[in-house]
């Protein structure tokens, strides 16, 4: 029942934004790719930013995006 409600809510928010599930997955993949590209291109800066005691780091952002993708799969 909760999963049905979650799917219904997801369908509603996608409709409200006039975007498809596939388009969302493409956008999330683009964002994730850019963050990973940044991590690989600037490892020292990435590491510094991930250790600054923020509520959320770039590493957290990558994990959050992976979690969001799971919602759509």
C-alpha positions in Angstrom: 0.0 0.0 0.0 2.8 2.5 0.9 4.7 1.6 -2.3 1.5 2.3 -4.3 1.1 5.6 -2.7 4.8 6.5 -3.2 4.4 5.6 -6.9 1.3 7.7 -7.2 3.0 10.6 -5.6 6.0 10.2 -7.8 3.7 10.2 -10.9 2.0 13.4 -9.6 5.2 15.3 -9.0 6.6 14.3 -12.4 3.3 15.5 -14.0 3.5 18.8 -12.1 7.0 19.4 -13.5 6.0 18.2 -17.0 8.9 15.7 -17.1 9.2 12.0 -17.7 10.8 9.4 -15.5 13.3 8.7 -18.2 14.2 12.4 -18.5 14.8 12.6 -14.8 17.1 9.6 -14.9 19.1 11.3 -17.7 19.4 14.5 -15.7 20.5 12.7 -12.6 23.1 10.7 -14.6 24.4 14.0 -16.0 24.7 15.6 -12.5 26.3 12.5 -11.1 28.7 12.3 -14.0 29.8 15.9 -13.5 30.4 15.3 -9.8 32.4 12.2 -10.5 34.4 14.1 -13.2 35.1 16.8 -10.7 36.3 14.2 -8.2 38.6 12.6 -10.7 40.0 15.8 -12.1 40.6 17.6 -8.8 41.0 14.8 -6.2 42.8 17.0 -3.6 40.1 19.8 -3.8 37.4 17.2 -3.7 38.9 15.5 -0.6 39.3 18.9 1.1 35.6 19.8 0.4 34.5 16.5 1.7 36.2 16.9 5.0 35.1 20.4 5.9 32.4 19.4 8.4 29.5 20.6 6.2 26.1 19.1 6.7 26.5 17.7 3.2 29.6 17.2 1.1 30.2 16.4 -2.5 30.5 12.8 -1.6 27.1 13.0 0.1 25.7 14.5 -3.1 26.9 11.6 -5.2 25.4 9.1 -2.7 22.1 11.1 -2.7 21.9 11.1 -6.5 22.4 7.3 -6.4 19.6 7.0 -3.9 17.3 9.1 -6.1 18.0 6.9 -9.1 17.0 3.9 -7.1 13.5 5.5 -6.6 13.0 5.4 -10.3 14.2 1.8 -10.8 
